[in-house]
């Protein structure tokens, strides 16, 4: 979803990937379990989108 929102994969460090869009950099965990609701909401808020806008992507 982040790539569809215009973020570009930059690198991976361990089990986390870093994506950028302009001056915004977001770190996303890639673990073998479900992402916690609070973590997902924090990532969405860092994009500058609302949850509804993010779900459209």
Backbone as XML, in Angstrom:
<?xml version="1.0"?>
<chain id="A" units="angstrom">
  <residue number="1" name="UNK">
    <atom name="N" x="0.810" y="-1.189" z="0.000"/>
    <atom name="CA" x="0.000" y="0.000" z="0.000"/>
    <atom name="C" x="0.858" y="1.258" z="0.000"/>
  </residue>
  <residue number="2" name="UNK">
    <atom name="N" x="1.960" y="1.216" z="0.719"/>
    <atom name="CA" x="2.820" y="2.398" z="0.769"/>
    <atom name="C" x="3.422" y="2.702" z="-0.597"/>
  </residue>
  <residue number="3" name="UNK">
    <atom name="N" x="3.796" y="1.668" z="-1.333"/>
    <atom name="CA" x="4.345" y="1.902" z="-2.669"/>
    <atom name="C" x="3.280" y="2.461" z="-3.598"/>
  </residue>
  <residue number="4" name="UNK">
    <atom name="N" x="2.039" y="2.011" z="-3.461"/>
    <atom name="CA" x="0.948" y="2.571" z="-4.260"/>
    <atom name="C" x="0.662" y="4.012" z="-3.862"/>
  </residue>
  <residue number="5" name="UNK">
    <atom name="N" x="1.012" y="4.395" z="-2.636"/>
    <atom name="CA" x="0.825" y="5.765" z="-2.158"/>
    <atom name="C" x="1.988" y="6.661" z="-2.562"/>
  </residue>
  <residue number="6" name="UNK">
    <atom name="N" x="2.973" y="6.110" z="-3.288"/>
    <atom name="CA" x="4.084" y="6.915" z="-3.784"/>
    <atom name="C" x="5.386" y="6.763" z="-3.043"/>
  </residue>
  <residue number="7" name="UNK">
    <atom name="N" x="5.431" y="5.889" z="-2.036"/>
    <atom name="CA" x="6.670" y="5.669" z="-1.300"/>
    <atom name="C" x="7.561" y="4.712" z="-2.071"/>
  </residue>
  <residue number="8" name="UNK">
    <atom name="N" x="8.867" y="4.915" z="-1.976"/>
    <atom name="CA" x="9.843" y="4.129" z="-2.718"/>
    <atom name="C" x="10.721" y="3.363" z="-1.725"/>
  </residue>
  <residue number="9" name="UNK">
    <atom name="N" x="10.893" y="2.059" z="-1.997"/>
    <atom name="CA" x="11.772" y="1.218" z="-1.176"/>
    <atom name="C" x="13.201" y="1.718" z="-1.316"/>
  </residue>
  <residue number="10" name="UNK">
    <atom name="N" x="13.857" y="1.970" z="-0.181"/>
    <atom name="CA" x="15.237" y="2.460" z="-0.195"/>
    <atom name="C" x="16.206" y="1.362" z="0.210"/>
  </residue>
  <residue number="11" name="UNK">
    <atom name="N" x="15.919" y="0.717" z="1.351"/>
    <atom name="CA" x="16.833" y="-0.315" z="1.837"/>
    <atom name="C" x="16.142" y="-1.156" z="2.890"/>
  </residue>
  <residue number="12" name="UNK">
    <atom name="N" x="16.808" y="-2.236" z="3.245"/>
    <atom name="CA" x="16.330" y="-3.097" z="4.317"/>
    <atom name="C" x="17.457" y="-3.286" z="5.300"/>
  </residue>
  <residue number="13" name="UNK">
    <atom name="N" x="17.121" y="-3.184" z="6.570"/>
    <atom name="CA" x="18.109" y="-3.402" z="7.622"/>
    <atom name="C" x="17.504" y="-4.402" z="8.599"/>
  </residue>
  <residue number="14" name="UNK">
    <atom name="N" x="17.993" y="-5.613" z="8.567"/>
    <atom name="CA" x="17.436" y="-6.660" z="9.405"/>
    <atom name="C" x="16.017" y="-6.977" z="8.981"/>
  </residue>
  <residue number="15" name="UNK">
    <atom name="N" x="15.094" y="-6.915" z="9.925"/>
    <atom name="CA" x="13.704" y="-7.233" z="9.618"/>
    <atom name="C" x="12.858" y="-5.968" z="9.449"/>
  </residue>
  <residue number="16" name="UNK">
    <atom name="N" x="13.481" y="-4.865" z="9.053"/>
    <atom name="CA" x="12.759" y="-3.620" z="8.833"/>
    <atom name="C" x="13.122" y="-3.061" z="7.457"/>
  </residue>
  <residue number="17" name="UNK">
    <atom name="N" x="12.110" y="-2.493" z="6.764"/>
    <atom name="CA" x="12.383" y="-1.837" z="5.491"/>
    <atom name="C" x="12.159" y="-0.340" z="5.655"/>
  </residue>
  <residue number="18" name="UNK">
    <atom name="N" x="12.891" y="0.431" z="4.884"/>
    <atom name="CA" x="12.794" y="1.878" z="4.920"/>
    <atom name="C" x="12.274" y="2.340" z="3.567"/>
  </residue>
  <residue number="19" name="UNK">
    <atom name="N" x="11.201" y="3.140" z="3.611"/>
    <atom name="CA" x="10.601" y="3.687" z="2.401"/>
    <atom name="C" x="10.621" y="5.204" z="2.520"/>
  </residue>
  <residue number="20" name="UNK">
    <atom name="N" x="10.766" y="5.896" z="1.378"/>
    <atom name="CA" x="10.762" y="7.353" z="1.407"/>
    <atom name="C" x="9.807" y="7.911" z="0.357"/>
  </residue>
  <residue number="21" name="UNK">
    <atom name="N" x="9.344" y="9.115" z="0.628"/>
    <atom name="CA" x="8.551" y="9.902" z="-0.314"/>
    <atom name="C" x="8.854" y="11.351" z="0.018"/>
  </residue>
  <residue number="22" name="UNK">
    <atom name="N" x="9.608" y="11.996" z="-0.851"/>
    <atom name="CA" x="10.031" y="13.366" z="-0.556"/>
    <atom name="C" x="10.933" y="13.376" z="0.662"/>
  </residue>
  <residue number="23" name="UNK">
    <atom name="N" x="10.526" y="14.114" z="1.681"/>
    <atom name="CA" x="11.317" y="14.198" z="2.911"/>
    <atom name="C" x="10.819" y="13.261" z="4.005"/>
  </residue>
  <residue number="24" name="UNK">
    <atom name="N" x="9.802" y="12.468" z="3.695"/>
    <atom name="CA" x="9.214" y="11.551" z="4.678"/>
    <atom name="C" x="9.857" y="10.174" z="4.541"/>
  </residue>
  <residue number="25" name="UNK">
    <atom name="N" x="10.421" y="9.680" z="5.630"/>
    <atom name="CA" x="10.989" y="8.327" z="5.663"/>
    <atom name="C" x="10.204" y="7.511" z="6.682"/>
  </residue>
  <residue number="26" name="UNK">
    <atom name="N" x="9.822" y="6.309" z="6.285"/>
    <atom name="CA" x="9.030" y="5.442" z="7.151"/>
    <atom name="C" x="9.722" y="4.092" z="7.274"/>
  </residue>
  <residue number="27" name="UNK">
    <atom name="N" x="9.824" y="3.602" z="8.502"/>
    <atom name="CA" x="10.377" y="2.284" z="8.771"/>
    <atom name="C" x="9.225" y="1.332" z="9.047"/>
  </residue>
  <residue number="28" name="UNK">
    <atom name="N" x="9.221" y="0.198" z="8.332"/>
    <atom name="CA" x="8.145" y="-0.778" z="8.463"/>
    <atom name="C" x="8.742" y="-2.113" z="8.899"/>
  </residue>
  <residue number="29" name="UNK">
    <atom name="N" x="8.242" y="-2.683" z="10.013"/>
    <atom name="CA" x="8.749" y="-3.980" z="10.458"/>
    <atom name="C" x="8.244" y="-5.109" z="9.563"/>
  </residue>
  <residue number="30" name="UNK">
    <atom name="N" x="9.096" y="-6.085" z="9.292"/>
    <atom name="CA" x="8.733" y="-7.270" z="8.512"/>
    <atom name="C" x="8.975" y="-8.509" z="9.360"/>
  </residue>
  <residue number="31" name="UNK">
    <atom name="N" x="8.082" y="-8.759" z="10.287"/>
    <atom name="CA" x="8.201" y="-9.916" z="11.154"/>
    <atom name="C" x="7.239" y="-11.004" z="10.679"/>
  </residue>
  <residue number="32" name="UNK">
    <atom name="N" x="7.379" y="-12.195" z="11.196"/>
    <atom name="CA" x="6.535" y="-13.318" z="10.792"/>
    <atom name="C" x="5.232" y="-13.392" z="11.582"/>
  </residue>
  <residue number="33" name="UNK">
    <atom name="N" x="4.769" y="-12.285" z="12.104"/>
    <atom name="CA" x="3.510" y="-12.269" z="12.834"/>
    <atom name="C" x="2.719" y="-11.030" z="12.424"/>
  </residue>
  <residue number="34" name="UNK">
    <atom name="N" x="1.470" y="-10.975" z="12.822"/>
    <atom name="CA" x="0.619" y="-9.848" z="12.474"/>
    <atom name="C" x="1.137" y="-8.564" z="13.109"/>
  </residue>
  <residue number="35" name="UNK">
    <atom name="N" x="0.983" y="-7.474" z="12.376"/>
    <atom name="CA" x="1.398" y="-6.179" z="12.886"/>
    <atom name="C" x="0.357" y="-5.690" z="13.898"/>
  </residue>
  <residue number="36" name="UNK">
    <atom name="N" x="0.814" y="-5.112" z="14.971"/>
    <atom name="CA" x="-0.094" y="-4.605" z="15.990"/>
    <atom name="C" x="-0.853" y="-3.398" z="15.451"/>
  </residue>
  <residue number="37" name="UNK">
    <atom name="N" x="-2.066" y="-3.231" z="15.919"/>
    <atom name="CA" x="-2.943" y="-2.162" z="15.443"/>
    <atom name="C" x="-2.310" y="-0.783" z="15.663"/>
  </residue>
  <residue number="38" name="UNK">
    <atom name="N" x="-1.686" y="-0.583" z="16.813"/>
    <atom name="CA" x="-1.053" y="0.703" z="17.120"/>
    <atom name="C" x="0.119" y="0.996" z="16.201"/>
  </residue>
  <residue number="39" name="UNK">
    <atom name="N" x="0.888" y="-0.035" z="15.861"/>
    <atom name="CA" x="2.020" y="0.129" z="14.949"/>
    <atom name="C" x="1.531" y="0.544" z="13.569"/>
  </residue>
  <residue number="40" name="UNK">
    <atom name="N" x="0.478" y="-0.111" z="13.095"/>
    <atom name="CA" x="-0.077" y="0.233" z="11.788"/>
    <atom name="C" x="-0.617" y="1.657" z="11.776"/>
  </residue>
  <residue number="41" name="UNK">
    <atom name="N" x="-1.314" y="2.044" z="12.815"/>
    <atom name="CA" x="-1.847" y="3.414" z="12.889"/>
    <atom name="C" x="-0.718" y="4.440" z="12.913"/>
  </residue>
  <residue number="42" name="UNK">
    <atom name="N" x="0.381" y="4.148" z="13.584"/>
    <atom name="CA" x="1.530" y="5.060" z="13.630"/>
    <atom name="C" x="2.155" y="5.210" z="12.244"/>
  </residue>
  <residue number="43" name="UNK">
    <atom name="N" x="2.285" y="4.101" z="11.516"/>
    <atom name="CA" x="2.828" y="4.149" z="10.160"/>
    <atom name="C" x="1.915" y="4.982" z="9.269"/>
  </residue>
  <residue number="44" name="UNK">
    <atom name="N" x="0.610" y="4.776" z="9.391"/>
    <atom name="CA" x="-0.342" y="5.544" z="8.575"/>
    <atom name="C" x="-0.261" y="7.025" z="8.917"/>
  </residue>
  <residue number="45" name="UNK">
    <atom name="N" x="-0.151" y="7.370" z="10.186"/>
    <atom name="CA" x="-0.075" y="8.786" z="10.562"/>
    <atom name="C" x="1.218" y="9.427" z="10.049"/>
  </residue>
  <residue number="46" name="UNK">
    <atom name="N" x="2.303" y="8.662" z="9.957"/>
    <atom name="CA" x="3.557" y="9.191" z="9.432"/>
    <atom name="C" x="3.460" y="9.513" z="7.951"/>
  </residue>
  <residue number="47" name="UNK">
    <atom name="N" x="2.542" y="8.866" z="7.236"/>
    <atom name="CA" x="2.369" y="9.147" z="5.813"/>
    <atom name="C" x="1.676" y="10.475" z="5.580"/>
  </residue>
  <residue number="48" name="UNK">
    <atom name="N" x="0.970" y="10.979" z="6.593"/>
    <atom name="CA" x="0.218" y="12.215" z="6.442"/>
    <atom name="C" x="-1.194" y="11.971" z="5.941"/>
  </residue>
  <residue number="49" name="UNK">
    <atom name="N" x="-1.600" y="10.717" z="5.833"/>
    <atom name="CA" x="-2.941" y="10.349" z="5.369"/>
    <atom name="C" x="-3.804" y="9.964" z="6.563"/>
  </residue>
  <residue number="50" name="UNK">
    <atom name="N" x="-5.109" y="9.995" z="6.354"/>
    <atom name="CA" x="-6.017" y="9.429" z="7.334"/>
    <atom name="C" x="-6.123" y="7.935" z="7.050"/>
  </residue>
  <residue number="51" name="UNK">
    <atom name="N" x="-6.719" y="7.199" z="7.961"/>
    <atom name="CA" x="-6.889" y="5.758" z="7.768"/>
    <atom name="C" x="-7.740" y="5.498" z="6.531"/>
  </residue>
  <residue number="52" name="UNK">
    <atom name="N" x="-8.800" y="6.279" z="6.349"/>
    <atom name="CA" x="-9.680" y="6.106" z="5.192"/>
    <atom name="C" x="-8.933" y="6.367" z="3.884"/>
  </residue>
  <residue number="53" name="UNK">
    <atom name="N" x="-8.122" y="7.435" z="3.845"/>
    <atom name="CA" x="-7.347" y="7.737" z="2.639"/>
    <atom name="C" x="-6.339" y="6.617" z="2.349"/>
  </residue>
  <residue number="54" name="UNK">
    <atom name="N" x="-5.721" y="6.110" z="3.409"/>
    <atom name="CA" x="-4.718" y="5.059" z="3.251"/>
    <atom name="C" x="-5.342" y="3.792" z="2.710"/>
  </residue>
  <residue number="55" name="UNK">
    <atom name="N" x="-6.547" y="3.463" z="3.181"/>
    <atom name="CA" x="-7.210" y="2.235" z="2.733"/>
    <atom name="C" x="-7.614" y="2.304" z="1.257"/>
  </residue>
  <residue number="56" name="UNK">
    <atom name="N" x="-7.746" y="3.499" z="0.696"/>
    <atom name="CA" x="-8.083" y="3.637" z="-0.725"/>
    <atom name="C" x="-6.942" y="3.144" z="-1.617"/>
  </residue>
  <residue number="57" name="UNK">
    <atom name="N" x="-5.718" y="3.203" z="-1.097"/>
    <atom name="CA" x="-4.566" y="2.735" z="-1.880"/>
    <atom name="C" x="-4.542" y="1.233" z="-1.885"/>
  </residue>
</chain>
